[in-house]
């Protein structure tokens, strides 16, 4: 049986995601690797291996996100981009109307 010599890589849509292993929780160690380690210059296979040691947890709620200055900056940047591109306009909620939720 002939095996391909092609290098196996994860799908492109998974490039920006690093999933911690189950059972680990934020704050489990005093100096998490995510504070000093970037995965930009290493192979996808080694990125996958190292991701098992990362404890960077993505916030699930808005209340969690606003506690992290990086997420606050990301949200500000996203809103600014939408406004600069005239994709949307932020307006006050009309009197007597109720904002809808999101998933």
N, C-alpha and C positions, 0 to 999 in steps of 0.2 A: 504494500500500500504506500503510495507516494503522499508525503506530507507537504503542505504549502510552506514556502519560505517567507510568506508575508508576515509582517509584524502585526500582532494582535493588539488592538487598542480599544478602550471603551468607547461607546457611542459619543458623538460630539455633544449631544444634549446633556450628557452627564459630566462634562468637563468642569463645570463650576460647582459641583456638589461633592462634599466630603461628608460621609455619613459615619458618625461614631458608632461603636459597637453597642449592642443592648446591654443594659445593666450599669453603664457608666452614667454618672450624673455630673452636671456642672458643679464646679467647686470641689471636685474630689481630690484635687492636689493643689498645693500652694503655688506652683509655677507651671502652668500648662504650656505644653509645647507650642500651642497656637499663638502664643504671645511673641515667640522668637523665631518660628519656623515658617518658611513659605515653601510651596510646592511647585513653583514656577519652572525651575530648571532641572527637574528630575523626570525620569520615565514614568509613564502611566502605571506600569506594574508596581514600581517602587512607591508611587503616590498612594496606590491602593493599600500597600503594606503599612505605610506610615499613618494613613488615616485611621487605622485601628487604635492608635495611641492618642489621637486628638480628642479633646473634649469640648471643642467649640460647638455650642448648641444654638441653633437658629431659634429666635423667639417665635412663639406661636400666637401671642396676642399683642395688641397695640400697647397694652400696659407694660408688657415685657420689653417691647422694642424701644419705648421712650426712655428706658433706664440705661440704654447703651448709646453713647454719643456717636458711635459709628452708624447705627441705624437711624438716628435722628438726622445726621448729615446726609445719609442716603435718601431718606424721605424728602428732605428739603431739595436735594439735587433733582430728584424725580419730578417733584411738583414744578420746579423752575423749568425743567426741560419741557414739560407738557405746556406750560404757559408760554415759553419762548417759541414753541412750534405752533402756537395757536390751536393746539389739540383740544384744549378746554379752557374755560374761564371760571374761576372760583367766585361764586356770588353768595351773598347771605341767604339763608333759608327764609322764604316768605313767611310772614306772620300767619300763625294758625296751621302751618304745615309741619309734618313730622319727617325727620330723616329716616331713610330706609337702612336696614342693616346689610351686611354682606357675609359671604361664606368664608 
